[in-house]
Amino acid sequence: MLRYIINRLLLMIPTLLGVAVLVFLLLRMMPGDIVELKLLAEGESVDVETLEAERARHGLAKSI
């Protein structure tokens, strides 16, 4: 029984790593801009400098 638990715990590591990589890639490839959605959701107008500053703050201005 102990061997089964250890085996399952060891198999959990690559599974969680694979899920994390998959979610990261899906979020980066998704169309649209999360910064624009976040800032323009309330119907306000936001200038380009603010959008670029938020992208830089969140690290979205860089490539993958």
Backbone as JSON, one array per atom type, in Angstrom:
{
  "sequence": "MLRYIINRLLLMIPTLLGVAVLVFLLLRMMPGDIVELKLLAEGESVDVETLEAERARHGLAKSI",
  "N": [[0.81, -1.19, 0.0], [1.95, 1.24, 0.76], [3.85, 1.52, -1.22], [2.23, 1.93, -3.45], [1.06, 4.43, -2.85], [3.33, 6.08, -2.82], [4.13, 5.8, -5.46], [1.92, 6.97, -6.8], [2.14, 9.6, -5.86], [4.6, 10.35, -6.94], [3.96, 10.23, -9.65], [2.29, 12.33, -9.79], [3.79, 14.66, -9.95], [4.95, 15.06, -12.67], [2.5, 15.29, -13.97], [1.25, 17.59, -12.88], [3.14, 19.48, -13.66], [2.96, 19.3, -16.45], [0.28, 20.17, -16.83], [0.5, 22.8, -15.91], [2.26, 23.92, -17.81], [0.72, 23.6, -20.12], [-1.54, 25.23, -19.55], [-0.25, 27.71, -19.34], [0.72, 28.05, -22.0], [-1.7, 28.04, -23.43], [-2.95, 30.34, -22.44], [-1.18, 32.29, -23.35], [-1.43, 32.04, -26.12], [-4.01, 32.66, -26.64], [-6.42, 34.59, -28.35], [-6.78, 38.17, -28.3], [-6.4, 40.75, -25.8], [-5.54, 40.74, -22.54], [-5.05, 42.88, -20.89], [-6.35, 45.04, -22.1], [-8.97, 44.09, -21.92], [-9.29, 44.06, -19.15], [-8.93, 46.76, -18.38], [-10.67, 48.2, -20.01], [-13.15, 47.23, -19.44], [-14.97, 48.52, -17.85], [-16.05, 50.47, -19.43], [-14.68, 52.8, -19.73], [-12.36, 55.16, -21.2], [-9.01, 54.55, -22.01], [-5.69, 55.65, -22.15], [-3.0, 55.04, -24.51], [-0.46, 54.91, -23.37], [-0.96, 54.08, -20.75], [-1.95, 51.51, -21.21], [0.32, 50.28, -22.34], [2.07, 50.5, -20.17], [0.85, 48.85, -18.27], [0.99, 46.39, -19.62], [3.76, 46.06, -19.64], [4.25, 45.97, -16.89], [3.02, 43.58, -16.14], [4.52, 41.85, -17.6], [3.8, 41.22, -20.18], [4.62, 42.41, -22.46], [6.81, 41.24, -23.49], [8.09, 38.6, -25.61], [7.21, 35.09, -25.78]],
  "CA": [[0.0, 0.0, 0.0], [2.85, 2.38, 0.81], [4.46, 1.64, -2.54], [1.21, 2.49, -4.33], [0.94, 5.85, -2.52], [4.54, 6.75, -3.29], [4.06, 5.79, -6.92], [0.94, 7.97, -7.2], [2.69, 10.92, -5.56], [5.64, 10.62, -7.92], [3.32, 10.47, -10.94], [1.58, 13.61, -9.71], [4.72, 15.74, -10.29], [4.92, 15.41, -14.11], [1.14, 15.67, -14.37], [1.06, 18.99, -12.51], [4.03, 20.27, -14.51], [2.35, 19.32, -17.78], [-0.91, 21.01, -16.79], [0.96, 24.19, -15.77], [2.8, 24.33, -19.11], [-0.4, 23.67, -21.04], [-2.32, 26.43, -19.23], [0.58, 28.86, -19.71], [0.72, 28.19, -23.45], [-3.04, 28.39, -23.9], [-3.21, 31.73, -22.11], [-0.36, 33.15, -24.21], [-1.87, 31.93, -27.51], [-5.4, 33.07, -26.74], [-6.56, 35.9, -29.01], [-7.24, 39.25, -27.43], [-5.43, 41.32, -24.88], [-6.13, 40.73, -21.21], [-4.92, 44.21, -20.31], [-7.45, 45.83, -22.63], [-10.22, 43.6, -21.34], [-9.35, 44.45, -17.74], [-9.04, 48.21, -18.21], [-11.79, 48.75, -20.77], [-14.37, 46.52, -19.07], [-15.92, 49.44, -17.22], [-16.52, 51.41, -20.42], [-13.88, 54.02, -19.71], [-11.31, 55.21, -22.2], [-7.68, 54.47, -21.42], [-4.71, 56.05, -23.15], [-2.07, 54.01, -24.98], [0.65, 54.82, -22.42], [-1.41, 53.26, -19.62], [-2.01, 50.12, -21.67], [1.69, 49.78, -22.47], [2.65, 50.39, -18.83], [0.28, 47.65, -17.65], [1.58, 45.22, -20.28], [5.14, 45.93, -19.15], [4.2, 45.59, -15.47], [2.64, 42.17, -16.06], [5.43, 41.04, -18.39], [3.15, 40.79, -21.41], [5.23, 43.09, -23.6], [7.87, 40.37, -23.99], [7.64, 37.4, -26.31], [7.25, 33.89, -24.94]],
  "C": [[0.87, 1.27, 0.0], [3.5, 2.61, -0.55], [3.49, 2.27, -3.54], [1.07, 4.01, -4.09], [2.15, 6.63, -3.01], [4.55, 6.84, -4.81], [3.09, 6.86, -7.42], [1.46, 9.39, -6.95], [3.78, 11.31, -6.56], [5.07, 10.87, -9.32], [2.58, 11.81, -10.96], [2.48, 14.77, -10.16], [4.72, 16.04, -11.79], [3.53, 15.81, -14.6], [0.89, 17.15, -14.07], [1.94, 19.9, -13.36], [3.46, 20.39, -15.92], [1.12, 20.2, -17.85], [-0.51, 22.48, -16.71], [1.48, 24.72, -17.1], [1.66, 24.51, -20.12], [-1.24, 24.93, -20.79], [-1.55, 27.69, -19.61], [0.53, 29.1, -21.22], [-0.65, 28.59, -23.99], [-3.36, 29.85, -23.59], [-2.4, 32.67, -22.98], [-0.83, 33.14, -25.66], [-3.3, 32.42, -27.71], [-5.51, 34.44, -27.41], [-7.11, 36.93, -28.03], [-6.14, 39.68, -26.48], [-6.08, 41.43, -23.5], [-6.07, 42.1, -20.55], [-6.06, 45.11, -20.81], [-8.78, 45.38, -22.05], [-10.38, 44.07, -19.9], [-9.62, 45.95, -17.6], [-10.25, 48.8, -18.92], [-13.12, 48.11, -20.41], [-15.41, 47.46, -18.48], [-16.43, 50.52, -18.17], [-15.76, 52.72, -20.45], [-12.87, 53.99, -20.85], [-9.96, 55.29, -21.49], [-6.68, 54.83, -22.5], [-3.7, 54.92, -23.41], [-0.92, 53.83, -23.99], [0.28, 53.95, -21.22], [-1.46, 51.79, -20.0], [-0.6, 49.52, -21.77], [2.36, 49.6, -21.11], [2.13, 49.15, -18.12], [0.84, 46.38, -18.29], [3.01, 44.99, -19.79], [5.16, 45.47, -17.7], [3.89, 44.1, -15.29], [3.55, 41.27, -16.88], [4.85, 40.56, -19.7], [3.74, 41.46, -22.64], [6.34, 42.24, -24.22], [7.28, 39.2, -24.78], [7.76, 36.2, -25.36], [8.69, 33.47, -24.72]]
}
